[in-house]
Amino acid sequence: MAAAARLVSTTLARSSSSSLAAAAAASASAARRPDLLASSPRGFSSMADSIQRSGSGDITRVLFCGPYWPASTNFTKEYLQSYPFIQAMKNRRLDSDIIAKASQMKIIMQYGVGLEGVDVNAATEHKIKVARIPGSTTGNAVSCAEMAIYLTLGVLRKQKVMDTAVKRKDLGIPVGDTIFGKSVLILGFGAIGVEIAKRLRPFGVKILATKRNWSSDTLPCDIDELVDKKGGPEDMYEFAGEADIVGIVDHKFLSAMKKGSYLVNIARGRLLDYDAVFNHLKSGHLGGLGIDVAWTEPYDPEDPILKFSNVIITPHIAGVTEYSYRTMAKVVGDVALKLHSGEPITEVEFVN
């Protein structure tokens, strides 16, 4: 269980041109206008008034790359609708070819935490900053943790079989299971792992967790209150033999799990070995699977794994909530406004 990837990238560029091509590459000179920031707490309202009065054609464009997660574009447009000098638009997924042509692009941001959809090396080579939005400050970690609980409950209570029972007008079936009394292994105890543990505690579970560094300065709270057994990556196979519910596995890891254990993944689809998962579901060694991310996306509705009655899949929405997306829209909007005015950008985490 870990952070869900958001494969929507946003690029931020400055331009004095109104052409669509300038969405990917904008004016190299970033105007610095500290005089526009004096009359309001953030300066953005007065900035808009000043630019409208002056008739300046200076535009900062936010380009959303990729065909999915429409709320990211829509919510950001709503947040920026009072600032005509910031334009948001939608385009294809950002790749190294586009990055190479974007000679005046300023920032590439992920609309969330995961950066696997961004070619960081290509961006660095072309002197473009790459940033993520920390999940702990936007509600993304909370949203993903709730989805992990949802999938866990759904698999344990046999949601797909329940749907069939409703259609057949059956009552009293299936016989599900409880989280109570289970041992849960959280692989990668970061911001989302912490939020998952907080929500699991009241269910009466034993929590095992792995993390590369357990020093107090890398954790937001008293972990001893949340985790019963801590370990590093080297302990994951030992812990797998103790846990009833786990996440992120290959064949070796699945084989180390107790027979009948459940797997929940809200992290990265490719962290799961497809053949190993399929074979362990088929043999019955794996008791159930709940995933929000898949090996290929969009997911093939005819994929054989979906034929199993103990498998639940959701369409990569763990972090997609009104709470998290409106918060992230504000971060993206504020970064665009700061880029336009030349203010330092502090809301995001740069990775290069």
N, C-alpha and C positions, 0 to 999 in steps of 0.2 A: 504494500500500500504506500503510495508516494504521490508526488504532484502529478496532476493530469496535464498533459501537453496541450498548449493552445497553439495551433498551427497557423494562427493569423499574425502576420508581421505588419507593422506599420512603419512607413518611412517618412521622415520629416525633411522637407527641403524648403529653401527660400527661393523666390522667383519674382522678377518684375515682368514676366511674360504671362500671357493668358493662354498660351498654347498647351494642349494636353501633354506634349512631350516634356514640358517643363515639370510635370508631376514627378518624374523620376530624377531629373537633374535641374537644380535651381541656381539662382544667382549666387556667386561665390561671396559677395560682400554682404555680411549680416549687419544690418543697420542697428546701431546702438542708440537708443533714445531714452536715457534716464530721465529726461525732462517730462516724459509722458507718464511716469510712474508715481508722481508726487501726490496726486490728489485723491487716490483711493488706496485701500489696504494692499491690494495686489497690483494695482495700476492698470488692470486690463480694461476697465470701463473707460477711463480717460484716454487710454491708448486708442480705443475704437473711435471715440469722438474726434480726437486729433487727426487721425488718418482720414476719416470721412470729410472733415473740414478742408484738409489740405489737398484732397483728391489724389493722394499718392497711389501709385499702382503697385506698390510693394506688397507681394502676396507670399504667405507661407502655406505650403500645401502638405496635407497628410494623405498619403497613399496607402490604402489597405490592400494587401496582397493575398490572394487566395479566394476561392469561390464560396467558402463556407463561413460559419459563425457570423451571420448577418447583423446580430445585435451589436457587435463591436463597432461596425461602421455607423449604424443607426444611432446608437447612444452617444457616440462621439460627435456626430453631426448635431444632435440635439443640444449637447453641452456647448458647442461652439457657434450656435446659430446667431448669437448676438455680436459675433466678431467677424464681419465680412472679409477681413484681410486674412482669415484662416479658411482654407478650403479643404474639405475631406472628400475623397473619391475612392472608387474601388477598381482594382485591376488584378492581373494574374499573380500567381505566386512569385515571390522574389527569388531569383537565382543568380549564379555567378555572372552570367552573361549580362543581365540587366545591371548588376552592381558595377561591372566593368565600364558600362556606358554612362553611369550616373556620376559624372566627374565632379558635380557640385552638390551632391547629396550630403546632408549633415549627420543624420542619425537614423539608424535602423533599430526599431524597438519591437520586442515581442509583446503581444497583447496578453501578457501572463508571465509565466515563469520559464517554461521549457524553450530552449533555443535550437532544437534539432532541425527546425525548419529554416534556419538562417545559416548561410555560409559565412561564418565569422572570419575565417582566414581570408576570404576574398574581400570582405569589408575592410579588414585591417590593412590589407595590401593597398587598398585604394583610399586609405586614411578616412574611413567612415566609422564613426563610433557605433557600437552595438550595445544595447541595454535591455534588461528585463525589468518587469514590474514585480517587486517582492510580494509574494503571496500572503505573507503574514500581515501586511498593512492594508490589503484591499478587500479582504473577505474571501479570496480565492482558496486559502487553506481551509477555512471553515466550510465553504461550499463543497470542496472535495472530500473533506472528512465526513460530512453528512451523506454524500453519495456512497462512500465506502460502507457506512452503516446500512444504508438502504439496500445495497447489493448483498451485503451479508445477510440481512434479514430475509430478503427475497429468496436467496439460495437455500437458506435453512428452512424456511417455511414452504418451499417448493412452489414458487409463484406460477410457473408455467403449468404445473399440474392443477393448481387451483383454478386457473383460467379455463382449463379443459373441463373441470368439474362444474363450473358455473354454466358453461355452454350445454352440458349434458343434464343439467338440473339435479346434480348429485349433492348431497349434504354430508358433512362429517368427514370428508376426505379432501386432501391427503393428510396423513399424520406427519406433521413437520417436526422440527427440532428447535431448541432454544439457544440463544447466545449464552445464557446463564450456565456457568460451570465449565465453559470452554477455555482453552488456552489459545491465545491469539498472538501470532508472530508478525510484527511490523518490521519490514525490511527497509532500512533507510529512515532513521528517526529524525526527520527534519521538521519543518513548520507544520506540514500536513500530518506527519506521524504523531506529533504532539497533540494536535486537535483530535485525531482519531482516538488516541489513548484517553483523553479527557472525556470523550463521549462513551467510550466502552466501559470505563470504570463503574458507573452505576449499574451496569448489567450483571456485575458479579463475575468477572472473568479474570484469568491470569494473563498478564501481558508480558511477552518477551519481545525484545527489540534489538536490532543491530544498528550500529553507527560507527563511522570511522574514528570519530573523535568525541569522547564523552566529557571533555573538559567543561566546567561550569560556564565559561564565557561563550560557549557555542549553543547554549540552551536557554530558553526563555523563562523557565520556572524550575521548581524543585522536582526533578525527575524521579527521585525515590518515591514520591507519592503516586506516580503514574506507572512506573515500570517495575515488575517483579524480578526480572532477570535481564541483565544487560550483557551485550557482547559485541564483538567486531565482525567484519565480513568473514573472518576465518571460522566463526562459530555458527554460520548460517545452516550448515548441514546437520550439526548436532541439535540445534534448536528446531529444525524441521521435524525431527523425530518426536518432539514433544508437543508440537502445535496441532490444533484442530482446524485453525483458519490461518492461511498464510497468503503471501503475494510475491510475484516476480521469481520465475523458476525456469530451470532447464530439466533435461531428463534425469540427471544425477540428483538434482534437488527433489524432483517429484518422487523419485524412487526412495528417497530418504524420509519422505513424509509418512505419517501413519496412514494406514488404509482407511478410506472413508473421510479423509480431511477435505476441507473446502479451500478453494483458491479464489481470491478477489484481487483484481488488478485495476487500479485507476491511474497508473503511472505512464508507461509506454507500452504500446502493443507489442513491439519487437523484443521486449524483455522476456516474453514467453516463447518457448520453443513449440511451434505449432504441432509438429508430429508427436512430440512427447506429451503435450496436453491431450491431443486426440486419442492417443493410444491408452493413456491412463484413464481417460473418461470411459473408453470402450471396455477396458478390463474391469472397471469398477473400483480401481485403486483410488481414483480421485472421486470424492463424493459429490462434488458440485463445482461449478465455475460461474463467477459473476465478474463481467468485465465492462469497462466503459471505453476502453481503447483496444484496437485490434491490429492484426498483422498487416492488413491492407485497409485503407479507408478511402471512400465509404466502404462499409463492410458488405460482402456479398450475402444477400438474404438467403441464398441457396447453399451456403457453405455447410458441409457435413456436420461441423461442430454444433451448429444451431439446431440440428435434428434431435440432439439429446434433451430429454425432458428436464435435466438438472442443470441446464445452462441458461443464464440470463445475460443479455447484452443491452447496453444503452448507447445512444449515438454520440459519444464523446462530449458529454454535457456536464461532467463532474463539477467543473468550475463555472459553468454557465448559469448564473442566477442573476436576478435583478440586482441584488445587493452587490455582488462582486463586479459585474460588468458595468454598472453605472459608476462604481468607484474607480475602475480602471479607465473608463471613458474620461473621467475628470483628470486622472493622471496624464493621459495622452494629450488631452486638451491643454492642460497647464504647461506641459513640456513644449507644445507647439507655440503657445503664447510667449513662453520664456525665450524660446529660440528666436522668435520674431523680434522681441525687444532687446535681445542680447543679454538677458539675465542669466546667472549661473543656474544650471539644472541639477536639482537635488532629489527629486522624487523617485528616481530610478537607480538601478544598480548597473553600472557599466562593466562590461566583461573584457574590453580591450583598450 
